[in-house]
Amino acid sequence: MSCFSRVCGQALVGLGLVLFSLGSTGAWGGEPRRLTYDGTLKLAPVVLNSAGDMVFARHENPNLVALFRLKPETGQVERLQPAVAAHQFDPAYSADGMWHCHAMSAGSPQLVLVIQRVATGETVEFRPREARATARNPSFLPGSDRIVFGISDVQGHQIASVNRRGEDLQYLTRAAGTNCWPACSPDGGRIAFGSSRDGNFEIYVMDADGSNVRRLTESPGRDMRPAWSPDGKRLAFVSVRDGNSDVFVMNADGSDPRNISRHPGRDDYPAWMPDGRSVLAVSTRDGECDLFVFDVD
């Protein structure tokens, strides 16, 4: 089953008011700070700037998943592209904020990449070749014009890249299993990703050209969705190694993994806050799904 099929099987609705202070920090392992209170499912948040503005996917109506921008200082939420009638997933931005990319439903193929120059709104698409193919989880590679993403196509489930014109497809992995969730390091030198090539989903890292692949985690539960800290020294990721979906943080070499969420509910989709000391995640608590910030240090 593709990631697209799993996501579309979920019921996603609504968003509530944000009550959040960017300046608040606490000790690692303390109570997380709740940003939203509507309790509806949310997906793949990203933090855009030092002000903590966020973009994520939510269900605009029962038949449409769309992208929204949240301004924590005011609680304002606005839809990014209200004229788009297709499903939108997996928002990503270049480090300078000048480029945006996301996955969009297209029928055949199932999901394409939409690449947009933010200032002008000009967009291009990358369309996988196979009718049931998907392109997911884009990540801009700093210091280049490349966008790295997961692709399910004629080559299987691999990591690939295209340029910002949606051209020059290059495969970075050609491995067994499913290879997905690529995350480019802030210096543009490495790509962390998840892979089931050894029989269980673990976190791996490779050089930006696909060489020098190293396995970072080894646990009986799935390890997924790596996210680099702003200084490139740590990775946040999701793991079920403790019997529940939790957010972990480890050093960039895979050492010292720590569970920072420690809650019986599902914690998922980690993204670092600009201070590098806390992690944003989607968390299910008391039957409600909202955005929370977890302190790391």
MARGU-206409 format. One record per residue: x, y, z of N, C-alpha, C in turn; residue in one letter; residue number from 1. Coordinates in nm, 3 decimals. Each point is the difference from the previous one (the first is absolute). Layout:
REM MARGU-206409
n.X,n.Y,n.Z,ca.X,ca.Y,ca.Z,c.X,c.Y,c.Z,r,k
X,Y,Z,X,Y,Z,X,Y,Z,A,NUM
...
//
This chain:
REM MARGU-206409
n.X,n.Y,n.Z,ca.X,ca.Y,ca.Z,c.X,c.Y,c.Z,r,k
0.084,-0.120,0.000,-0.084,0.120,0.000,0.087,0.124,0.000,M,1
-0.033,0.097,-0.086,0.082,0.121,-0.008,-0.029,0.092,0.116,S,2
0.094,0.095,0.025,-0.022,0.101,0.104,-0.126,0.079,-0.030,C,3
-0.026,0.027,-0.131,-0.118,0.076,-0.041,-0.127,-0.072,0.041,F,4
-0.004,-0.133,-0.024,-0.119,-0.076,0.034,-0.024,0.001,0.150,S,5
0.108,-0.012,0.080,-0.016,0.000,0.146,-0.053,0.134,0.050,R,6
0.052,0.110,-0.056,-0.043,0.133,0.044,-0.145,0.024,-0.036,V,7
-0.039,-0.039,-0.125,-0.136,0.025,-0.044,-0.100,-0.084,0.076,C,8
0.048,-0.103,0.072,-0.089,-0.082,0.081,-0.034,0.063,0.132,G,9
0.065,0.111,0.032,-0.025,0.066,0.127,-0.103,0.111,-0.017,Q,10
-0.074,0.027,0.105,-0.095,0.111,-0.003,0.065,0.120,0.067,A,11
0.018,0.106,-0.077,0.067,0.118,0.052,-0.094,0.119,-0.009,L,12
-0.018,0.071,0.111,-0.089,0.115,-0.002,0.052,0.108,0.092,V,13
-0.024,0.127,-0.043,0.010,0.115,0.087,0.133,0.042,0.056,G,14
0.002,0.113,0.064,0.115,0.049,0.075,-0.048,0.099,0.103,L,15
0.059,0.003,0.118,-0.040,0.091,0.106,0.093,0.115,0.019,G,16
-0.029,0.082,0.098,0.080,0.118,0.032,0.135,-0.039,0.055,L,17
0.101,0.075,-0.037,0.136,-0.023,0.050,0.023,0.088,0.122,V,18
0.051,-0.062,0.106,0.038,0.073,0.120,0.143,-0.041,0.032,L,19
0.096,0.087,-0.028,0.139,-0.046,-0.004,0.095,0.116,0.022,F,20
0.103,-0.025,0.079,0.105,0.099,0.019,0.132,-0.057,-0.047,S,21
0.060,0.061,-0.103,0.126,-0.049,-0.054,0.112,0.012,0.101,L,22
-0.010,0.092,0.091,0.110,0.021,0.093,0.002,-0.097,0.116,G,23
-0.105,-0.078,0.017,-0.008,-0.090,0.115,0.081,-0.126,-0.023,S,24
0.085,-0.035,0.094,0.074,-0.125,-0.005,-0.003,-0.065,0.137,T,25
0.025,-0.131,0.003,-0.001,-0.071,0.125,0.101,-0.111,-0.003,G,26
0.009,-0.078,0.107,0.096,-0.108,0.008,-0.042,-0.115,-0.088,A,27
0.101,-0.074,-0.053,-0.029,-0.117,-0.079,-0.080,-0.099,0.083,W,28
-0.104,-0.060,-0.066,-0.082,-0.098,0.069,-0.118,0.062,0.073,G,29
-0.016,0.133,0.000,-0.114,0.063,0.064,-0.121,-0.003,-0.092,G,30
-0.109,0.060,0.045,-0.122,0.004,-0.079,0.022,0.080,-0.128,E,31
-0.045,-0.052,-0.114,0.013,0.076,-0.125,-0.097,0.117,-0.003,P,32
0.027,0.095,-0.087,-0.087,0.116,-0.017,-0.098,-0.027,-0.114,R,33
-0.126,0.008,0.030,-0.105,-0.028,-0.098,-0.028,0.126,-0.080,R,34
0.001,-0.013,-0.133,-0.021,0.115,-0.087,-0.142,0.012,-0.051,L,35
-0.068,-0.112,-0.018,-0.137,0.002,-0.051,-0.090,-0.080,0.092,T,36
-0.129,0.027,-0.005,-0.093,-0.061,0.094,-0.127,-0.053,-0.067,Y,37
-0.001,-0.012,-0.130,-0.120,-0.048,-0.069,-0.011,-0.151,0.000,D,38
0.115,-0.072,0.015,-0.003,-0.145,0.013,-0.009,-0.079,-0.129,G,39
0.002,0.066,-0.115,-0.011,-0.073,-0.127,0.138,-0.040,-0.051,T,40
0.005,-0.105,-0.084,0.126,-0.051,-0.051,0.071,0.101,-0.089,L,41
0.132,0.004,0.012,0.085,0.090,-0.078,0.119,-0.077,-0.052,K,42
0.063,0.048,-0.107,0.108,-0.073,-0.065,0.117,0.091,-0.034,L,43
0.121,-0.050,0.019,0.123,0.053,-0.058,0.020,0.150,0.016,A,44
0.002,0.053,0.122,0.027,0.144,0.016,0.145,0.033,-0.029,P,45
0.023,0.120,-0.054,0.135,0.053,-0.018,0.004,0.140,0.057,V,46
0.115,0.040,0.053,0.019,0.133,0.057,0.075,0.084,-0.103,V,47
-0.053,0.119,-0.029,0.051,0.079,-0.113,0.108,0.099,0.037,L,48
-0.006,0.060,0.118,0.087,0.114,0.029,0.022,0.014,0.150,N,49
0.077,0.101,0.038,0.032,0.022,0.141,-0.123,0.040,0.081,S,50
-0.104,0.049,-0.065,-0.123,0.035,0.070,-0.083,-0.124,0.034,A,51
0.038,-0.115,-0.056,-0.071,-0.123,0.030,-0.123,-0.025,-0.085,G,52
-0.017,0.074,-0.112,-0.112,-0.027,-0.089,0.009,-0.144,-0.051,D,53
-0.114,-0.066,-0.014,-0.004,-0.141,-0.034,-0.094,-0.025,-0.117,M,54
0.031,-0.102,-0.079,-0.088,-0.047,-0.106,-0.021,-0.149,0.020,V,55
-0.122,-0.047,-0.020,-0.031,-0.142,0.018,-0.122,-0.033,-0.084,F,56
-0.030,-0.130,-0.012,-0.117,-0.045,-0.073,-0.116,-0.024,0.096,A,57
-0.120,0.034,-0.043,-0.120,-0.033,0.076,-0.115,-0.017,-0.099,R,58
-0.112,-0.052,0.048,-0.115,-0.024,-0.086,-0.087,0.124,-0.005,H,59
-0.007,0.060,-0.117,-0.081,0.121,-0.018,-0.148,-0.033,0.004,E,60
-0.039,-0.112,-0.056,-0.135,-0.051,0.006,0.009,-0.151,-0.011,N,61
-0.111,-0.074,0.010,0.012,-0.147,0.000,0.069,-0.060,-0.122,P,62
0.017,0.077,-0.106,0.058,-0.055,-0.122,0.124,0.075,-0.048,N,63
0.064,0.076,0.087,0.116,0.078,-0.046,0.101,0.020,0.112,L,64
0.123,-0.050,-0.021,0.113,0.027,0.089,0.079,0.116,-0.059,V,65
0.021,0.107,0.077,0.064,0.121,-0.051,0.110,0.047,0.095,A,66
0.081,0.094,-0.048,0.108,0.056,0.079,-0.043,0.132,0.064,L,67
0.041,0.018,0.127,-0.035,0.120,0.074,0.124,0.058,0.068,F,68
-0.001,0.130,0.014,0.108,0.069,0.071,-0.054,0.053,0.132,R,69
0.076,-0.021,0.105,-0.038,0.040,0.134,0.101,0.102,0.052,L,70
-0.051,0.112,0.051,0.084,0.103,0.060,-0.020,-0.004,0.151,K,71
0.096,-0.055,0.075,-0.022,-0.020,0.144,-0.013,0.129,0.079,P,72
0.057,0.110,-0.049,-0.009,0.125,0.075,-0.142,0.052,0.007,E,73
-0.080,-0.029,-0.104,-0.137,0.052,-0.006,-0.104,-0.112,0.005,T,74
0.041,-0.125,-0.025,-0.096,-0.109,-0.011,-0.067,-0.007,-0.134,G,75
0.041,0.086,-0.094,-0.063,0.003,-0.133,0.037,-0.124,-0.080,Q,76
-0.101,-0.059,-0.064,0.018,-0.114,-0.088,-0.060,0.034,-0.135,V,77
0.078,-0.020,-0.108,-0.051,0.029,-0.133,0.040,-0.110,-0.097,E,78
-0.088,-0.028,-0.093,0.031,-0.100,-0.101,0.097,0.060,-0.101,R,79
0.101,-0.079,-0.040,0.103,0.054,-0.088,-0.048,0.020,-0.142,L,80
-0.072,-0.097,-0.054,-0.041,0.006,-0.140,-0.148,-0.036,-0.011,Q,81
-0.088,0.093,0.033,-0.143,-0.031,0.009,-0.064,-0.042,-0.132,P,82
0.064,0.029,-0.112,-0.060,-0.036,-0.129,0.030,-0.144,-0.041,A,83
0.092,-0.066,0.069,0.039,-0.136,-0.037,-0.104,-0.100,0.049,V,84
-0.047,-0.087,-0.090,-0.103,-0.097,0.034,0.056,-0.139,0.028,A,85
0.131,-0.018,-0.017,0.063,-0.131,0.022,0.051,-0.011,0.143,A,86
0.021,-0.123,0.046,0.061,-0.023,0.132,0.145,0.048,0.000,H,87
0.043,0.060,0.111,0.137,0.048,0.015,0.061,-0.056,0.129,Q,88
0.125,-0.047,-0.010,0.068,-0.063,0.113,0.146,0.048,0.007,F,89
0.065,-0.027,0.112,0.146,0.005,0.014,0.063,0.134,-0.041,D,90
-0.036,0.111,0.064,0.061,0.128,-0.036,0.148,0.005,0.034,P,91
0.078,0.070,-0.083,0.142,0.022,0.024,0.038,0.137,-0.054,A,92
0.102,0.062,0.063,0.048,0.131,-0.042,0.152,-0.002,-0.007,Y,93
0.054,0.078,-0.094,0.144,0.019,-0.004,0.044,0.082,0.121,S,94
0.127,-0.008,0.035,0.051,0.068,0.120,-0.021,0.150,-0.006,A,95
0.005,0.059,-0.120,-0.019,0.145,-0.013,-0.147,0.039,-0.015,D,96
-0.089,-0.098,0.000,-0.142,0.028,-0.010,-0.048,0.040,-0.137,G,97
0.087,-0.006,-0.100,-0.037,0.046,-0.134,-0.071,-0.107,-0.083,M,98
0.010,-0.126,0.040,-0.060,-0.109,-0.075,-0.085,-0.087,0.092,W,99
-0.108,-0.051,-0.055,-0.092,-0.088,0.071,-0.027,-0.123,-0.085,H,100
-0.020,-0.113,0.064,-0.031,-0.123,-0.072,-0.098,-0.082,0.083,C,101
-0.087,-0.073,-0.066,-0.089,-0.091,0.070,-0.045,-0.110,-0.096,H,102
-0.058,-0.106,0.056,-0.059,-0.107,-0.080,-0.147,0.033,-0.024,A,103
-0.049,-0.036,-0.120,-0.139,0.030,-0.037,-0.060,-0.119,-0.074,M,104
-0.124,-0.031,0.031,-0.068,-0.109,-0.069,-0.027,0.040,-0.145,S,105
0.011,-0.101,-0.089,-0.013,0.031,-0.143,-0.073,-0.108,-0.078,A,106
-0.047,-0.103,0.065,-0.069,-0.107,-0.069,0.097,-0.101,-0.056,G,107
0.066,0.034,-0.109,0.099,-0.087,-0.062,0.115,0.087,-0.052,S,108
0.116,-0.006,0.070,0.034,-0.077,0.120,-0.079,0.047,0.122,P,109
0.007,-0.078,0.107,-0.081,0.033,0.117,0.042,0.131,0.066,Q,110
0.131,0.021,0.013,0.050,0.121,0.064,0.117,0.057,-0.080,L,111
-0.005,0.131,-0.024,0.108,0.071,-0.068,0.063,0.099,0.098,V,112
0.118,0.051,-0.035,0.062,0.107,0.076,-0.033,0.134,-0.065,L,113
-0.043,0.094,0.081,-0.023,0.137,-0.046,0.112,0.087,0.057,V,114
0.071,0.069,-0.087,0.113,0.085,0.040,-0.036,0.144,-0.032,I,115
0.010,0.088,0.098,-0.048,0.137,-0.016,0.104,0.102,0.043,Q,116
0.018,0.103,-0.082,0.077,0.117,0.041,-0.095,0.089,0.081,R,117
0.029,0.019,0.128,-0.094,0.063,0.091,-0.034,0.143,-0.041,V,118
0.099,0.077,-0.041,-0.022,0.142,-0.029,-0.097,0.022,-0.115,A,119
0.006,-0.085,-0.102,-0.082,0.020,-0.120,-0.118,-0.095,-0.008,T,120
0.003,-0.109,0.076,-0.104,-0.101,-0.011,0.015,-0.092,-0.119,G,121
0.106,0.019,-0.076,0.024,-0.084,-0.118,0.026,-0.144,0.044,E,122
-0.066,-0.097,-0.064,0.013,-0.140,0.039,0.034,-0.088,-0.118,T,123
0.072,-0.108,0.031,0.023,-0.108,-0.095,-0.030,-0.131,0.073,V,124
-0.016,-0.108,-0.075,-0.028,-0.130,0.059,0.102,-0.104,-0.045,E,125
0.032,-0.088,0.091,0.070,-0.123,-0.037,-0.101,-0.112,0.009,F,126
-0.015,-0.076,-0.111,-0.099,-0.107,-0.007,0.071,-0.134,-0.018,R,127
-0.007,-0.090,0.099,0.056,-0.134,-0.019,-0.062,-0.069,-0.121,P,128
0.068,-0.099,-0.053,-0.038,-0.058,-0.127,-0.113,-0.102,0.009,R,129
-0.007,-0.075,0.109,-0.096,-0.109,0.010,-0.136,0.052,0.045,E,130
-0.108,-0.063,-0.049,-0.135,0.049,0.028,-0.032,0.002,0.149,A,131
0.050,-0.097,0.077,-0.030,-0.007,0.143,0.115,0.056,0.085,R,132
0.092,0.068,-0.062,0.119,0.049,0.071,-0.034,0.117,0.092,A,133
0.088,0.019,0.099,-0.013,0.112,0.093,0.135,0.069,0.020,T,134
-0.004,0.128,0.026,0.117,0.079,0.043,-0.037,0.063,0.132,A,135
0.081,-0.023,0.105,-0.035,0.041,0.135,0.119,0.061,0.072,R,136
-0.030,0.073,0.108,0.099,0.045,0.100,0.118,0.074,-0.062,N,137
-0.023,0.109,-0.073,0.113,0.075,-0.058,0.084,0.070,0.105,P,138
0.128,0.018,-0.032,0.094,0.071,0.088,0.100,0.074,-0.088,S,139
0.013,0.130,0.019,0.093,0.080,-0.079,0.144,-0.026,0.045,F,140
0.088,-0.021,-0.096,0.141,-0.025,0.030,0.074,0.134,0.001,L,141
0.045,0.048,0.116,0.069,0.130,0.008,0.125,0.004,-0.087,P,142
0.027,0.118,-0.058,0.118,0.018,-0.082,-0.013,-0.056,-0.140,G,143
-0.121,-0.037,-0.041,-0.022,-0.053,-0.133,-0.140,0.037,-0.047,S,144
-0.034,-0.040,-0.122,-0.136,0.023,-0.049,-0.081,-0.129,0.003,D,145
0.042,-0.098,0.080,-0.064,-0.131,0.002,-0.107,-0.010,0.110,R,146
-0.102,-0.078,-0.028,-0.102,-0.037,0.096,0.002,-0.151,0.011,I,147
0.021,-0.051,0.121,0.008,-0.143,0.026,-0.136,-0.047,0.050,V,148
-0.044,-0.118,-0.041,-0.133,-0.048,0.037,-0.006,-0.152,-0.010,F,149
-0.106,-0.057,0.054,-0.026,-0.142,-0.014,-0.089,-0.024,-0.120,G,150
0.034,-0.102,-0.079,-0.076,-0.029,-0.120,-0.033,-0.148,-0.006,I,151
-0.125,-0.030,-0.026,-0.044,-0.137,-0.027,-0.033,-0.005,-0.149,S,152
0.086,-0.063,-0.076,-0.009,0.005,-0.146,0.050,-0.133,-0.055,D,153
0.043,0.000,-0.123,0.045,-0.123,-0.065,0.124,-0.059,0.067,V,154
0.073,0.080,0.077,0.119,-0.048,0.070,-0.031,-0.050,0.141,Q,155
-0.127,0.000,0.040,-0.036,-0.037,0.136,-0.010,0.124,0.088,G,156
0.010,-0.020,0.132,-0.008,0.111,0.095,0.141,0.050,0.028,H,157
0.038,0.112,-0.059,0.137,0.047,0.006,0.005,0.148,0.039,Q,158
0.122,0.048,0.024,0.026,0.143,0.021,0.058,0.054,-0.130,I,159
-0.050,0.114,-0.045,0.045,0.060,-0.126,0.004,0.151,0.015,A,160
0.044,0.068,-0.104,0.000,0.146,0.001,-0.027,0.054,-0.139,S,161
-0.053,0.121,-0.005,-0.015,0.076,-0.124,0.047,0.142,0.026,V,162
0.019,0.077,-0.107,0.032,0.140,0.020,-0.128,0.080,0.021,N,163
0.013,0.129,0.024,-0.116,0.082,0.034,-0.090,0.028,-0.119,R,164
0.038,-0.049,-0.117,-0.088,0.004,-0.117,-0.076,-0.132,-0.015,R,165
0.021,-0.091,0.096,-0.066,-0.130,-0.007,0.061,-0.091,-0.104,G,166
0.127,0.022,-0.033,0.069,-0.075,-0.105,0.122,-0.072,0.056,E,167
0.061,-0.082,-0.086,0.126,-0.068,0.031,-0.015,-0.094,0.119,D,168
-0.091,-0.096,-0.011,-0.022,-0.098,0.105,0.126,-0.083,0.022,L,169
0.044,-0.008,0.126,0.116,-0.081,0.037,-0.035,-0.085,0.121,Q,170
0.023,-0.131,-0.010,-0.025,-0.090,0.112,0.121,-0.001,0.092,Y,171
-0.025,0.018,0.130,0.107,-0.001,0.099,0.010,-0.134,0.071,L,172
-0.106,-0.079,-0.001,0.003,-0.136,0.053,-0.053,-0.094,-0.108,T,173
0.050,-0.120,0.002,-0.052,-0.111,-0.081,0.009,-0.124,0.087,R,174
-0.075,0.003,0.108,0.010,-0.102,0.104,-0.130,-0.077,0.012,A,175
0.009,-0.117,0.062,-0.118,-0.079,0.027,-0.086,0.069,0.106,A,176
-0.123,-0.047,0.014,-0.089,0.055,0.101,-0.055,0.136,-0.039,G,177
-0.049,0.070,0.099,-0.056,0.135,-0.019,0.098,0.102,0.056,T,178
0.035,0.098,-0.083,0.091,0.109,0.038,-0.078,0.130,-0.009,N,179
-0.010,0.073,0.110,-0.091,0.114,0.002,0.040,0.100,0.108,C,180
-0.078,0.107,0.013,0.016,0.107,0.099,0.140,0.064,-0.004,W,181
0.049,0.043,-0.115,0.132,0.063,-0.003,-0.001,0.136,0.068,P,182
0.110,0.032,0.068,0.016,0.130,0.067,0.143,0.047,-0.025,A,183
0.016,0.115,-0.065,0.132,0.052,-0.034,0.058,0.076,0.118,C,184
0.128,-0.022,0.027,0.066,0.069,0.111,0.015,0.148,-0.031,S,185
0.010,0.084,0.103,0.009,0.145,-0.022,0.120,0.042,-0.084,P,186
0.110,-0.076,0.004,0.117,0.035,-0.081,-0.005,-0.059,-0.140,D,187
-0.104,-0.076,-0.030,-0.016,-0.058,-0.134,0.089,-0.118,-0.029,G,188
0.072,-0.050,0.101,0.094,-0.107,-0.025,-0.055,-0.140,0.019,G,189
-0.111,-0.014,0.074,-0.052,-0.132,0.033,-0.152,-0.003,-0.015,R,190
-0.051,-0.121,-0.018,-0.143,-0.024,-0.007,-0.034,-0.113,0.096,I,191
-0.082,0.027,0.098,-0.052,-0.105,0.087,-0.129,-0.053,-0.061,A,192
-0.029,-0.127,0.021,-0.122,-0.057,-0.057,-0.036,-0.128,0.075,F,193
-0.121,-0.049,-0.023,-0.043,-0.126,0.055,0.004,-0.107,-0.106,G,194
0.029,-0.124,0.040,0.006,-0.110,-0.095,-0.031,-0.131,0.069,S,195
-0.067,-0.090,-0.074,-0.025,-0.136,0.048,0.090,-0.101,-0.069,S,196
0.110,0.047,-0.058,0.088,-0.087,-0.078,0.054,-0.118,0.079,R,197
0.010,0.013,0.131,0.050,-0.109,0.084,-0.113,-0.072,0.073,D,198
-0.123,0.020,-0.046,-0.113,-0.073,0.055,-0.086,0.076,0.098,G,199
0.048,0.111,0.052,-0.076,0.080,0.095,0.033,0.146,-0.026,N,200
-0.094,0.089,0.015,0.028,0.141,-0.026,0.099,0.054,0.102,F,201
0.112,0.051,-0.049,0.104,0.062,0.082,0.039,0.133,-0.064,E,202
0.076,0.081,0.074,0.049,0.127,-0.052,0.141,-0.021,-0.056,I,203
0.021,0.052,-0.119,0.129,-0.005,-0.068,0.042,0.143,-0.036,Y,204
0.127,0.016,-0.033,0.049,0.126,-0.053,0.093,-0.031,-0.116,V,205
0.002,0.086,-0.100,0.090,-0.014,-0.114,0.051,0.137,-0.040,M,206
0.109,0.002,-0.076,0.047,0.126,-0.055,-0.102,0.051,-0.101,D,207
0.008,0.127,-0.034,-0.101,0.063,-0.084,-0.009,-0.062,-0.139,A,208
0.106,-0.067,-0.044,-0.002,-0.065,-0.132,-0.046,-0.145,0.008,D,209
-0.043,-0.047,0.116,-0.048,-0.136,0.016,0.106,-0.100,0.043,G,210
0.123,0.043,0.015,0.109,-0.090,0.038,0.014,-0.007,0.152,S,211
0.085,-0.094,0.046,0.038,-0.008,0.141,-0.121,-0.014,0.092,N,212
-0.084,-0.100,-0.027,-0.120,-0.023,0.080,0.038,-0.064,0.134,V,213
-0.052,0.057,0.109,0.026,-0.053,0.134,-0.132,-0.015,0.075,R,214
-0.012,-0.111,0.070,-0.118,-0.024,0.083,0.020,0.064,0.137,R,215
-0.099,0.077,0.046,0.012,0.072,0.126,-0.074,-0.065,0.115,L,216
-0.109,-0.069,-0.028,-0.080,-0.061,0.108,-0.011,-0.150,-0.020,T,217
-0.028,-0.068,0.108,-0.024,-0.144,-0.004,-0.089,-0.034,0.117,E,218
-0.129,-0.015,-0.029,-0.096,-0.028,0.106,-0.107,-0.094,-0.054,S,219
-0.067,-0.074,0.087,-0.104,-0.093,-0.046,-0.123,0.070,-0.053,P,220
-0.022,0.126,0.039,-0.114,0.076,-0.049,0.041,0.088,-0.117,G,221
-0.097,0.051,-0.070,0.027,0.086,-0.116,0.060,0.134,0.043,R,222
0.101,0.046,-0.072,0.057,0.134,0.017,-0.026,0.076,-0.130,D,223
-0.058,0.121,0.009,-0.053,0.067,-0.118,0.019,0.152,0.008,M,224
-0.021,0.066,-0.113,-0.013,0.146,-0.013,0.112,0.079,0.069,R,225
0.124,-0.015,-0.043,0.108,0.078,0.062,-0.011,0.149,-0.033,P,226
0.045,0.084,0.092,0.000,0.145,-0.019,0.127,0.057,0.064,A,227
0.076,0.078,-0.077,0.127,0.057,0.049,-0.023,0.120,0.092,W,228
0.081,0.010,0.102,0.002,0.122,0.082,0.061,0.113,-0.082,S,229
-0.028,0.126,0.035,0.053,0.112,-0.079,0.152,0.003,-0.010,P,230
0.072,-0.053,0.099,0.146,0.000,-0.007,0.056,-0.128,-0.063,D,231
-0.088,-0.093,-0.038,0.044,-0.123,-0.065,0.064,-0.101,0.091,G,232
-0.005,0.020,0.131,0.068,-0.089,0.093,-0.091,-0.110,0.055,K,233
-0.131,0.014,-0.018,-0.092,-0.098,0.055,-0.111,-0.030,-0.100,R,234
-0.066,-0.112,0.022,-0.115,-0.040,-0.080,-0.116,-0.033,0.094,L,235
-0.117,0.052,-0.032,-0.123,-0.046,0.063,-0.060,-0.106,-0.092,A,236
-0.071,-0.096,0.058,-0.065,-0.102,-0.082,-0.111,-0.064,0.082,F,237
-0.082,-0.078,-0.068,-0.110,-0.070,0.065,0.039,-0.147,0.014,V,238
-0.030,-0.059,0.116,0.031,-0.141,0.022,-0.109,-0.065,0.083,S,239
-0.023,-0.129,-0.028,-0.092,-0.080,0.082,0.079,-0.102,0.081,V,240
0.128,0.023,0.020,0.086,-0.094,0.072,-0.044,-0.025,0.143,R,241
-0.071,0.095,0.060,-0.048,-0.017,0.136,-0.145,-0.047,0.005,D,242
-0.051,-0.047,-0.117,-0.135,-0.051,-0.007,-0.106,0.102,-0.034,G,243
0.042,0.123,-0.029,-0.093,0.108,-0.029,0.070,0.100,-0.092,N,244
-0.075,0.072,-0.079,0.060,0.099,-0.090,0.042,0.123,0.078,S,245
0.132,0.018,0.016,0.056,0.112,0.075,0.102,0.075,-0.083,D,246
0.028,0.124,0.039,0.103,0.081,-0.063,0.130,-0.018,0.078,V,247
0.106,-0.034,-0.071,0.133,-0.017,0.057,0.094,0.105,-0.058,F,248
0.107,0.028,0.071,0.110,0.083,-0.050,0.129,-0.077,0.023,V,249
0.089,0.002,-0.100,0.131,-0.065,0.013,0.105,0.089,-0.064,M,250
0.126,-0.028,0.030,0.109,0.069,-0.068,0.001,-0.041,-0.147,N,251
0.064,0.083,-0.083,-0.001,-0.024,-0.144,0.071,-0.128,-0.040,A,252
0.080,-0.056,0.089,0.066,-0.128,-0.029,-0.080,-0.119,0.053,D,253
-0.119,0.024,0.052,-0.086,-0.106,0.050,0.015,-0.030,0.147,G,254
0.091,0.065,0.069,0.023,-0.027,0.142,-0.099,0.076,0.088,S,255
-0.017,-0.048,0.122,-0.078,0.065,0.106,-0.145,0.028,-0.041,D,256
-0.076,-0.100,-0.048,-0.141,0.024,-0.029,-0.080,0.019,0.128,P,257
-0.088,0.101,0.002,-0.080,0.031,0.119,-0.145,0.022,-0.040,R,258
-0.089,-0.058,0.076,-0.143,0.019,-0.020,-0.041,0.132,0.065,N,259
-0.045,0.096,-0.079,-0.035,0.132,0.055,-0.149,0.020,0.017,I,260
-0.083,-0.092,-0.050,-0.144,0.017,0.014,-0.058,-0.086,0.113,S,261
0.038,-0.125,0.007,-0.037,-0.089,0.111,-0.147,0.011,0.040,R,262
-0.086,-0.038,-0.094,-0.144,0.010,0.027,-0.070,-0.117,-0.067,H,263
-0.105,-0.054,0.060,-0.069,-0.115,-0.060,-0.072,0.031,-0.130,P,264
-0.024,0.129,-0.030,-0.060,0.037,-0.127,0.103,-0.004,-0.112,G,265
-0.044,0.023,-0.122,0.089,0.000,-0.115,0.065,0.136,-0.018,R,266
0.134,0.001,-0.007,0.076,0.122,-0.028,0.072,-0.022,-0.132,D,267
-0.012,0.095,-0.093,0.045,-0.025,-0.138,0.038,0.133,-0.067,D,268
0.061,-0.011,-0.118,0.035,0.113,-0.086,0.084,0.107,0.071,Y,269
0.118,-0.033,0.047,0.082,0.100,0.068,0.060,0.102,-0.095,P,270
0.011,0.123,0.047,0.066,0.110,-0.074,0.064,0.091,0.105,A,271
0.124,0.036,-0.021,0.071,0.082,0.099,-0.050,0.143,-0.001,W,272
-0.006,0.058,0.119,-0.025,0.142,0.013,0.129,0.076,-0.028,M,273
-0.009,0.129,-0.036,0.121,0.075,-0.039,0.107,0.009,0.108,P,274
-0.037,-0.010,0.128,0.099,0.012,0.107,0.089,-0.123,0.012,D,275
-0.037,-0.111,-0.067,0.080,-0.122,0.007,-0.008,-0.070,0.135,G,276
-0.085,0.046,0.089,-0.012,-0.059,0.133,-0.135,-0.066,0.023,R,277
-0.088,0.003,-0.100,-0.133,-0.058,0.014,-0.047,-0.052,-0.135,S,278
-0.095,-0.093,0.006,-0.049,-0.069,-0.119,-0.152,0.010,-0.006,V,279
-0.050,0.041,-0.114,-0.143,0.002,-0.027,-0.044,-0.139,-0.047,L,280
-0.117,-0.045,0.043,-0.050,-0.131,-0.043,-0.152,-0.002,0.006,A,281
-0.058,-0.094,-0.072,-0.142,-0.029,0.009,-0.018,-0.107,0.107,V,282
-0.088,0.026,0.096,-0.014,-0.090,0.114,-0.148,-0.026,0.029,S,283
-0.030,-0.127,0.031,-0.136,-0.038,0.038,-0.003,-0.023,0.150,T,284
-0.078,0.081,0.069,-0.010,-0.006,0.147,-0.146,0.009,0.042,R,285
-0.040,-0.091,0.083,-0.139,-0.004,0.047,-0.098,-0.006,-0.116,D,286
0.040,-0.073,-0.106,-0.087,-0.017,-0.116,-0.002,0.117,-0.095,G,287
0.080,0.104,0.026,0.003,0.117,-0.086,0.138,0.017,-0.062,E,288
0.003,0.041,-0.126,0.125,0.014,-0.075,0.030,0.148,-0.022,C,289
0.116,0.046,0.048,0.035,0.140,-0.012,0.150,0.017,-0.018,D,290
0.042,0.124,-0.020,0.141,0.033,-0.011,0.056,0.033,0.138,L,291
0.116,-0.059,0.031,0.067,0.021,0.128,0.147,0.031,-0.027,F,292
0.063,0.071,0.092,0.144,0.023,-0.003,0.062,-0.070,0.120,V,293
0.101,-0.084,-0.027,0.070,-0.076,0.103,0.139,0.057,0.019,F,294
0.037,0.028,0.124,0.135,0.047,0.029,0.100,-0.115,-0.010,D,295
0.115,0.029,-0.056,0.106,-0.099,-0.016,0.107,0.021,0.105,V,296
0.042,0.124,0.020,0.108,0.033,0.096,-0.057,0.058,0.129,D,297
//
